[in-house]
Amino acid sequence: MKVPRDVSGEHLAEVLCRRWQYAKVHQVGSHMILETSQPVHQRISIPDHRPLRLGTFTSILRSVAEHKGVTRSALIASL
């Protein structure tokens, strides 16, 4: 599946919180800190940029997909 190029950090954080059991812990400057305990603890930082750079976006997707045991395509489809 092709990676969308117009996703903002705010939208990505919202989707991860709503559909993938992440919670926004706090924000430091322009970076939002999200964490989850499902299946084990993970903490990620998402820049509040519009749009996210492609490399940053794919890196976040790769990390979340590996942690949750799903494919990147499943994450992209939930956007």
C-alpha positions in Angstrom: 0.0 0.0 0.0 1.3 3.4 -0.9 2.3 5.7 2.0 0.2 8.9 2.2 2.3 12.1 2.0 -0.1 14.6 3.6 -0.5 13.2 7.2 0.1 15.6 10.0 1.6 14.6 13.3 -1.6 15.6 15.1 -3.7 13.3 12.9 -1.3 10.4 13.3 -1.3 10.8 17.1 -5.1 10.9 17.1 -5.4 7.7 15.1 -2.8 5.9 17.3 -4.7 6.9 20.5 -8.1 6.1 19.1 -7.5 2.8 17.4 -4.1 1.4 18.6 -4.3 1.9 22.4 -1.8 4.7 22.7 -2.2 7.6 25.1 -0.8 11.1 24.8 1.4 11.5 27.9 2.6 15.1 27.3 4.1 17.4 24.8 7.5 18.9 24.8 7.8 21.8 22.4 6.6 20.5 19.0 6.9 16.8 19.9 4.0 14.8 21.3 5.0 11.8 23.6 2.7 8.8 23.3 2.9 5.5 25.2 1.1 2.2 25.4 1.2 -0.9 27.6 -0.3 -3.2 25.0 1.4 -5.9 24.7 4.4 -4.3 26.5 5.5 -0.8 27.3 6.5 1.5 24.4 7.0 5.2 24.3 7.2 7.1 21.0 7.7 10.7 20.0 5.7 12.3 17.2 6.6 15.7 15.8 3.6 18.0 15.6 4.4 19.0 12.0 2.1 19.4 9.0 2.8 17.3 7.0 5.2 14.8 8.5 8.4 14.1 6.5 8.1 10.8 4.7 11.2 9.2 6.4 9.9 10.3 9.9 6.4 9.0 9.1 7.6 5.6 7.8 9.9 5.2 10.8 7.0 5.7 13.2 4.8 3.3 11.2 7.6 0.7 11.2 8.1 1.0 15.0 4.4 0.8 15.8 3.8 -2.1 13.4 6.6 -4.1 14.9 5.5 -3.4 18.4 1.8 -4.3 17.7 2.5 -7.2 15.5 0.6 -5.9 12.5 1.6 -4.9 9.0 2.3 -1.3 7.9 -0.5 -1.7 5.5 -3.0 -2.2 8.4 -1.7 0.9 10.0 -2.0 3.0 6.8 -5.5 1.6 6.2 -6.6 2.9 9.7 -5.6 6.4 8.7 
